[in-house]
C-alpha cells in the first residue's frame, strides 16, 4: 500500500509540473502579445508625429509660395 501512495504522489507531482509548464507558456504568450501591442502603438505614434510635422512645415511653405507671389 505504501508503494501505491508513492506512485500516486509521483503522478500528482507530474501533473503539477505539467500544469506549471502550461501556465508559464500561457504567461509568456500574453507577455509577447502585450509587447507586440506596445510596439505597434509606438510605431503608430511615430507615424502620426511625422505626418503632423510634415504638415506643419509644408502648409506654411505652400501658403507663402501662393500668397507671396513673386515677391
C-alpha positions as CSV (number, residue, x, y, z in Angstrom):
1,X,0.0,0.0,0.0
2,X,2.9,2.4,0.7
3,X,4.1,2.0,-2.9
4,X,0.6,2.9,-4.2
5,X,0.7,6.1,-2.2
6,X,4.2,7.0,-3.5
7,X,3.1,6.3,-7.1
8,X,0.1,8.5,-6.6
9,X,2.2,11.3,-5.2
10,X,4.6,11.0,-8.2
11,X,1.7,11.2,-10.7
12,X,0.3,14.2,-8.8
13,X,3.8,15.9,-9.0
14,X,3.9,15.2,-12.7
15,X,0.5,16.7,-13.1
16,X,1.6,19.7,-11.2
17,X,4.7,20.1,-13.3
18,X,2.7,19.9,-16.5
19,X,0.2,22.5,-15.1
20,X,3.1,24.8,-14.2
21,X,4.6,24.4,-17.6
22,X,1.3,25.2,-19.3
23,X,0.7,28.3,-17.1
24,X,4.2,29.5,-17.8
25,X,3.7,29.1,-21.6
26,X,0.4,31.0,-21.4
27,X,2.0,33.8,-19.4
28,X,4.8,34.0,-22.0
29,X,2.3,34.2,-24.8
30,X,0.4,37.0,-23.0
31,X,3.6,38.9,-22.4
32,X,4.7,38.6,-26.0
33,X,1.3,39.8,-27.2
34,X,1.4,42.8,-24.9
35,X,4.9,43.6,-26.1
36,X,3.7,43.4,-29.7
37,X,0.7,45.7,-29.0
38,X,3.0,48.2,-27.2
39,X,5.5,48.2,-30.1
40,X,2.7,48.7,-32.6
41,X,1.4,51.7,-30.6
42,X,4.9,53.2,-30.7
43,X,5.0,52.8,-34.5
44,X,1.6,54.4,-34.9
45,X,2.6,57.3,-32.6
46,X,5.8,57.9,-34.6
47,X,3.9,58.0,-37.9
48,X,1.3,60.4,-36.6
49,X,4.1,62.7,-35.2
50,X,5.9,62.6,-38.6
51,X,2.7,63.4,-40.5
52,X,2.0,66.4,-38.2
53,X,5.5,67.7,-38.6
54,X,5.3,67.4,-42.3
55,X,2.0,69.3,-42.4
56,X,3.3,71.9,-40.0
57,X,6.3,72.6,-42.2
58,X,4.6,72.1,-45.6
59,X,1.4,74.1,-45.2
60,X,3.1,77.4,-44.3
61,X,5.7,77.0,-47.1
62,X,3.0,76.4,-49.7
63,X,1.0,79.3,-48.3
64,X,3.9,81.6,-48.6
65,X,4.6,80.5,-52.1
66,X,1.0,81.0,-53.2
67,X,0.3,84.2,-51.3
68,X,3.7,85.7,-51.6
69,X,3.5,85.6,-55.4
70,X,6.7,86.8,-57.0
71,X,8.0,88.9,-54.1
